Amino acid sequence: MPKRDDIRAKIEQELNDPGSRSGKAYRGKRKPKSKPPYNKKSGPAHANPKKVKPGERPQMGIMTTTLWEYPSQHYDDHLGRKMQGSKDYAGASPSWAIWQLLQRYTRKGDTVVDPMCGSGTTLDVCKDLQRKGIGFDLHPQRPEITLADAREIPMPDETADFVFIDPPYSTHIDYSDDERCIGKLDSGAPMQDDDVMMGHAYYEAMDQVISEIDRILKPGSYMGLYVSDSWKKHKGKKSGTFMPIGFELFAIMRDYFEPIDIISVVRHNQKLQRGNWHKAAEEQNFFLRGFNYMFIMKKPE
Ligand SMILES: C[S@@+](CC[C@H](N)C(=O)[O-])C[C@H]1O[C@@H](n2cnc3c(N)ncnc32)[C@H](O)[C@@H]1O
């Protein structure tokens, strides 16, 4: 007869080694080995654009590092749709980056709000992933987007499960004639007498937007803010002004939220292929924007 201690040691050994034959008896039916969604040697397809045939888009998969790269603005959804939002809308957000956020921080049926919805990219990703998308904008591009100022979102307190926002980055794009458009506020505007920082009006407006996001989010929920820094050439001079919009907005958000992570999003923007842009950047000693930030924040419980 084996001793009790010997039996216990054997059970412990088998529990720690699910590969052993008799381990099955203690763990119940073993799960079939799940296939990783990618080739073990080459990694996930979305992380290896070169492995994809020309003209094809890599299959979507959860990105696991803080460098998010995908060689297209859009992805092919499970119904075969090839675009979310509109590629013709100046300043449209990369739909695959919103897909990444919704996969990680939301569940089916959750309410996802985009207070500056533009061409409706967030709404299309929501449809694809069966989330309830609600979009607002001062210049709605589609009937399902409601006209509203992001500083006064027409929603009750603590009713959103997630918020995605891609605000104007200073004055580069003329979104509409609406005087309330934050894209009319220069984040590089020089300090005035009573201002505390460069671009004060822009950051004050964005503080109001962020405070509204905080108001509508349920405690314990997440938000993603997609933004880029900017650089503006001084007319007739070789010099320019750098606007650290990302860090300034991050500092504002820290007053409301708990920081979860900072992602660098690389879009492979075709405009960055333009030789004359690179020549100007070298000659005038400035940098072209190579990445955007995706700031992920959580509203405390
Ligand atoms: C970068 S675009 C958003 C792009 C959008 N995510 C998409 O994929 O098409 C910024 C948007 O902010 C909107 N906007 C600017 N100021 C606003 C405000 N105060 N309230 C609501 N929307 C505003 C603009 O009309 C513009 O559509």
The ligand as a Tripos MOL2 file, in Angstrom:
@<TRIPOS>MOLECULE
LIG
   27    29     1     0     0
SMALL
NO_CHARGES

@<TRIPOS>ATOM
      1 C1        -10.2340   64.8850  -35.9690 C.3       1 LIG1
      2 S1        -11.9220   65.1350  -36.3650 S.3       1 LIG1
      3 C2        -12.7190   63.6720  -35.8060 C.3       1 LIG1
      4 C3        -12.6080   62.5700  -36.8280 C.3       1 LIG1
      5 C4        -13.5190   61.3940  -36.5800 C.3       1 LIG1
      6 N1        -13.1020   60.6270  -35.4310 N.3       1 LIG1
      7 C5        -13.5540   60.5150  -37.8200 C.2       1 LIG1
      8 O1        -12.9790   59.4160  -37.7890 O.co2     1 LIG1
      9 O2        -14.0760   60.9470  -38.8480 O.co2     1 LIG1
     10 C6        -12.4130   66.3330  -35.1750 C.3       1 LIG1
     11 C7        -13.8880   66.6690  -35.1960 C.3       1 LIG1
     12 O3        -14.1750   67.5280  -34.0840 O.3       1 LIG1
     13 C8        -15.3030   68.3040  -34.4320 C.3       1 LIG1
     14 N2        -15.4030   69.4070  -33.4600 N.ar      1 LIG1
     15 C9        -14.6090   70.4750  -33.3070 C.ar      1 LIG1
     16 N3        -15.0070   71.2390  -32.2610 N.ar      1 LIG1
     17 C10       -16.0700   70.6190  -31.7140 C.ar      1 LIG1
     18 C11       -16.9060   70.8840  -30.5880 C.ar      1 LIG1
     19 N4        -16.7330   71.9620  -29.8170 N.pl3     1 LIG1
     20 N5        -17.9110   70.0070  -30.3290 N.ar      1 LIG1
     21 C12       -18.1180   68.9090  -31.1110 C.ar      1 LIG1
     22 N6        -17.3600   68.6110  -32.1930 N.ar      1 LIG1
     23 C13       -16.3370   69.4430  -32.4850 C.ar      1 LIG1
     24 C14       -15.0330   68.6950  -35.8720 C.3       1 LIG1
     25 O4        -16.2210   69.1050  -36.5250 O.3       1 LIG1
     26 C15       -14.4250   67.4040  -36.4310 C.3       1 LIG1
     27 O5        -15.4030   66.6180  -37.0480 O.3       1 LIG1
@<TRIPOS>BOND
     1     1     2 1
     2     2     3 1
     3     2    10 1
     4     3     4 1
     5     4     5 1
     6     5     6 1
     7     5     7 1
     8     7     8 2
     9     7     9 1
    10    10    11 1
    11    11    12 1
    12    11    26 1
    13    12    13 1
    14    13    14 1
    15    13    24 1
    16    14    15 ar
    17    14    23 ar
    18    15    16 ar
    19    16    17 ar
    20    17    18 ar
    21    17    23 ar
    22    18    19 1
    23    18    20 ar
    24    20    21 ar
    25    21    22 ar
    26    22    23 ar
    27    24    25 1
    28    24    26 1
    29    26    27 1
@<TRIPOS>SUBSTRUCTURE
     1 LIG1         1 GROUP 0 **** ****
